[in-house]
């Protein structure tokens, strides 16, 4: 009887939590089909019609395709760089032994303890001297540098679980380190790589601080910077703002759907093998 009561209470708590999480998203989604007056008159009610007026206006007047392209370019090159460099460093650490491997891993792990907010002044000065402000290349380099420590931390733990017998067998067949990295380490590490890819996508795609710090030209602005323009000093077009938030969320949802299997495998493997 106690077990049944405990199970029921857990289910009630879980359902309550889900409702609390879903309620703001549901209200925001329905608000994208309302006008400003309709939203303020009945913020929690259903819209009178599900017309896509706000979405059409978003792309017709706000030139969202340009900002999608900017965010897409920065995110694609950042994630590619993060995955490649993090996996190389992680593989190198697992192939080393003794104090050198521990020191190298500790050096990259230390990077996770430095908040990006504390380094914006020296970062801006350094990027200005290098001539990399107001450029997508500079933003990609900075995004990559901030996330590599996390990537090394995630991938090193997974690559350490690769059976040494498999690597030794490949070496006996004449395989070099690059071949082992390409054909053995990376295929086996796909679940953790997918986990890192989704994690990096969420950070880079939604990052506001670094683009705000480095990008000045309107033609180079990313989507989070564009969202700031929807909020005025005296009036904010909330239906248009919520429509932009929904549209911006679509790429993350799509990527998660395609990488869901690998993501779950990576999280499960990390919890079991950690």
C-alpha positions as CSV (number, residue, x, y, z in Angstrom):
1,X,0.0,0.0,0.0
2,X,2.9,2.3,0.9
3,X,4.7,1.5,-2.4
4,X,1.5,2.3,-4.4
5,X,1.1,5.6,-2.5
6,X,4.7,6.5,-3.1
7,X,4.5,5.7,-6.8
8,X,1.3,7.7,-7.1
9,X,2.8,10.7,-5.4
10,X,5.9,10.6,-7.7
11,X,3.6,10.5,-10.8
12,X,1.6,13.5,-9.5
13,X,4.8,15.4,-8.9
14,X,6.1,14.5,-12.4
15,X,2.8,15.5,-14.0
16,X,2.8,18.8,-12.1
17,X,6.4,19.5,-13.1
18,X,5.6,18.8,-16.8
19,X,2.6,21.2,-16.6
20,X,4.7,23.9,-15.0
21,X,7.3,23.6,-17.8
22,X,4.8,23.4,-20.7
23,X,2.5,26.2,-19.6
24,X,4.9,29.1,-20.5
25,X,5.7,27.5,-23.9
26,X,2.0,26.9,-24.7
27,X,1.1,30.5,-23.8
28,X,4.0,31.8,-26.0
29,X,3.1,29.5,-28.9
30,X,-0.6,30.6,-28.9
31,X,0.5,34.2,-28.6
32,X,2.2,34.0,-32.0
33,X,-1.2,33.8,-33.6
34,X,-2.6,36.8,-31.8
35,X,-2.4,40.6,-32.4
36,X,-1.0,42.9,-29.7
37,X,-4.5,43.9,-28.5
38,X,-5.7,40.2,-28.6
39,X,-2.7,39.2,-26.5
40,X,-3.3,41.8,-23.8
41,X,-7.1,41.2,-23.7
42,X,-6.8,37.4,-23.3
43,X,-3.1,36.3,-22.7
44,X,-4.0,32.8,-21.7
45,X,-6.9,32.1,-24.1
46,X,-6.9,30.4,-27.5
47,X,-6.4,32.7,-30.5
48,X,-9.4,33.6,-32.6
49,X,-7.7,32.0,-35.7
50,X,-4.4,30.3,-36.4
51,X,-3.3,32.7,-39.1
52,X,0.4,32.9,-39.8
53,X,0.4,36.7,-40.1
54,X,3.2,37.2,-37.5
55,X,5.4,34.6,-39.1
56,X,5.0,36.1,-42.6
57,X,5.7,39.6,-41.2
58,X,8.8,38.2,-39.5
59,X,10.4,37.2,-42.8
60,X,8.9,39.9,-44.9
61,X,9.8,43.0,-42.9
62,X,12.6,41.8,-40.5
63,X,14.9,40.1,-43.0
64,X,15.2,37.0,-40.8
65,X,16.8,34.9,-43.5
66,X,20.0,37.1,-43.3
67,X,20.2,36.5,-39.5
68,X,19.5,32.8,-40.0
69,X,22.4,32.7,-42.4
70,X,24.7,34.5,-40.1
71,X,23.8,32.3,-37.1
72,X,24.0,29.2,-39.3
73,X,27.5,30.0,-40.6
74,X,28.9,30.8,-37.1
75,X,27.3,27.7,-35.6
76,X,28.4,25.3,-38.4
77,X,32.0,26.4,-38.3
78,X,32.1,26.6,-34.6
79,X,30.7,23.2,-34.0
80,X,33.0,21.7,-36.7
81,X,36.0,23.2,-35.1
82,X,34.9,22.2,-31.6
83,X,34.3,18.6,-32.5
84,X,37.5,18.2,-34.5
85,X,39.9,19.9,-32.0
86,X,38.2,18.5,-28.9
87,X,38.4,15.0,-30.3
88,X,42.0,15.3,-31.3
89,X,43.0,16.6,-27.9
90,X,41.0,13.9,-26.1
91,X,42.5,11.2,-28.2
92,X,46.0,12.5,-27.6
93,X,45.4,12.5,-23.8
94,X,44.1,8.9,-23.9
95,X,47.2,7.9,-25.9
96,X,49.6,9.5,-23.3
97,X,50.4,8.1,-19.9
98,X,51.5,9.3,-16.6
99,X,51.8,12.8,-15.3
100,X,51.8,14.4,-18.8
101,X,48.3,13.2,-19.6
102,X,47.0,14.3,-16.1
103,X,48.5,17.7,-16.5
104,X,47.2,18.2,-20.0
105,X,43.7,17.1,-18.9
106,X,43.8,19.4,-15.9
107,X,44.9,22.3,-18.1
108,X,41.9,22.0,-20.3
109,X,39.6,21.2,-17.4
110,X,40.7,24.5,-15.8
111,X,39.2,26.3,-18.8
112,X,35.7,25.3,-17.6
113,X,36.2,27.2,-14.4
114,X,36.6,30.6,-16.1
115,X,33.3,32.3,-16.8
116,X,33.2,34.1,-20.1
117,X,31.8,37.2,-18.4
118,X,35.0,37.8,-16.5
119,X,37.2,37.9,-19.6
120,X,35.3,40.1,-21.9
121,X,37.6,43.2,-21.5
122,X,40.9,41.4,-22.2
123,X,39.1,39.4,-24.9
124,X,37.9,42.5,-26.7
125,X,41.3,44.1,-26.4
126,X,43.0,41.1,-27.8
127,X,40.6,40.6,-30.7
128,X,40.8,44.3,-31.5
129,X,44.6,44.1,-31.8
130,X,44.3,41.1,-34.0
131,X,41.7,42.9,-36.2
132,X,39.1,40.2,-35.6
133,X,36.3,42.3,-34.2
134,X,33.2,42.7,-36.3
135,X,34.0,39.5,-38.2
136,X,32.5,36.0,-38.2
137,X,35.9,34.5,-38.1
138,X,36.7,36.2,-34.9
139,X,33.4,35.1,-33.4
140,X,34.0,31.5,-34.5
141,X,37.5,31.4,-32.9
142,X,36.2,32.8,-29.6
143,X,33.2,30.4,-29.5
144,X,35.5,27.5,-30.2
145,X,38.0,28.5,-27.6
146,X,35.3,28.7,-24.8
147,X,33.7,25.4,-25.5
148,X,36.8,23.2,-26.3
149,X,37.5,22.6,-22.5
150,X,34.0,21.2,-22.1
151,X,34.5,19.0,-25.3
152,X,37.8,17.7,-24.1
153,X,36.3,16.8,-20.7
154,X,33.4,14.9,-22.3
155,X,35.3,13.1,-25.0
156,X,38.3,12.1,-22.9
157,X,36.1,10.3,-20.4
158,X,34.5,8.3,-23.2
159,X,37.6,7.6,-25.2
160,X,39.3,6.1,-22.1
161,X,36.8,3.3,-22.3
162,X,38.0,2.2,-25.7
163,X,39.5,-1.3,-25.3
164,X,43.2,-1.2,-25.6
165,X,43.2,-4.6,-27.2
166,X,41.5,-3.1,-30.2
167,X,44.1,-0.4,-30.5
168,X,47.0,-2.8,-30.1
169,X,45.6,-5.1,-32.7
170,X,45.4,-2.1,-35.2
171,X,49.0,-1.2,-34.4
172,X,50.1,-4.7,-35.0
173,X,48.5,-4.5,-38.4
174,X,50.6,-1.3,-39.2
175,X,48.0,1.3,-38.4
176,X,49.3,4.8,-37.4
177,X,47.8,7.1,-34.8
178,X,45.8,9.1,-37.4
179,X,44.2,5.8,-38.8
180,X,43.4,4.7,-35.2
181,X,41.8,8.1,-34.5
182,X,39.8,8.1,-37.7
183,X,38.7,4.5,-38.0
184,X,38.5,3.3,-34.4
185,X,38.3,6.1,-31.8
186,X,35.8,8.4,-33.6
187,X,33.3,5.7,-34.7
188,X,33.2,4.2,-31.3
189,X,32.8,7.7,-29.7
190,X,29.9,8.8,-31.9
191,X,27.4,8.9,-29.0
192,X,29.6,11.2,-27.0
193,X,30.4,13.3,-30.1
194,X,26.6,13.7,-30.7
195,X,26.1,14.7,-27.1
196,X,28.8,17.4,-27.5
197,X,27.4,18.5,-30.8
198,X,23.9,19.2,-29.3
199,X,25.5,20.8,-26.2
200,X,27.7,23.1,-28.4
201,X,24.7,23.9,-30.7
202,X,22.6,25.1,-27.7
203,X,25.5,27.4,-26.5
204,X,26.6,28.8,-29.8
205,X,23.1,29.2,-31.4
206,X,21.7,31.0,-28.3
207,X,24.9,32.9,-27.4
208,X,24.2,36.6,-26.9
209,X,27.2,37.9,-25.0
210,X,30.0,37.2,-27.5
211,X,28.2,38.4,-30.6
212,X,27.1,41.5,-28.7
213,X,30.8,42.1,-27.8
214,X,32.4,41.4,-31.2
215,X,29.8,42.2,-33.9
216,X,28.9,45.8,-34.7
217,X,27.7,45.6,-38.3
218,X,24.0,45.0,-38.7
219,X,24.7,42.7,-41.7
220,X,26.7,40.3,-39.4
221,X,24.3,40.1,-36.5
222,X,23.1,36.7,-35.3
223,X,19.6,35.7,-34.3
224,X,20.0,36.5,-30.5
225,X,21.2,40.0,-31.4
226,X,18.2,40.4,-33.7
227,X,15.8,39.5,-30.9
228,X,17.0,42.5,-28.9
229,X,15.6,44.8,-31.6
230,X,12.0,43.5,-31.0
231,X,12.1,45.1,-27.5
232,X,11.6,48.8,-27.7
233,X,12.1,51.4,-25.0
234,X,8.3,52.0,-24.5
235,X,6.6,49.3,-26.5
236,X,7.5,45.7,-27.4
237,X,5.7,43.7,-30.1
238,X,5.4,40.5,-28.1
239,X,3.5,38.4,-30.7
240,X,6.3,39.1,-33.2
241,X,9.0,38.5,-30.6
242,X,7.4,35.2,-29.6
243,X,7.1,34.2,-33.3
244,X,10.9,34.8,-33.7
245,X,11.6,32.7,-30.6
246,X,9.6,29.8,-32.0
247,X,11.3,30.0,-35.4
248,X,14.8,30.2,-33.8
249,X,14.0,27.1,-31.7
250,X,13.2,25.0,-34.8
251,X,16.9,24.1,-35.8
252,X,17.7,22.9,-32.3
253,X,14.5,20.7,-32.2
254,X,15.3,19.2,-35.6
255,X,18.9,18.4,-34.7
256,X,17.9,16.8,-31.5
257,X,15.3,14.6,-33.3
258,X,18.0,13.4,-35.7
259,X,20.7,12.9,-33.0
260,X,18.3,11.7,-30.3
261,X,19.5,8.1,-30.4
262,X,23.2,9.0,-30.2
263,X,22.5,11.6,-27.5
264,X,20.7,9.1,-25.2
265,X,23.4,6.6,-25.8
266,X,26.1,9.1,-24.9
267,X,24.4,10.2,-21.7
268,X,23.7,6.6,-20.7
269,X,27.3,5.5,-21.5
270,X,28.7,8.4,-19.6
271,X,26.6,7.5,-16.5
272,X,27.6,3.8,-16.7
273,X,31.2,4.1,-17.6
274,X,32.0,7.3,-15.7
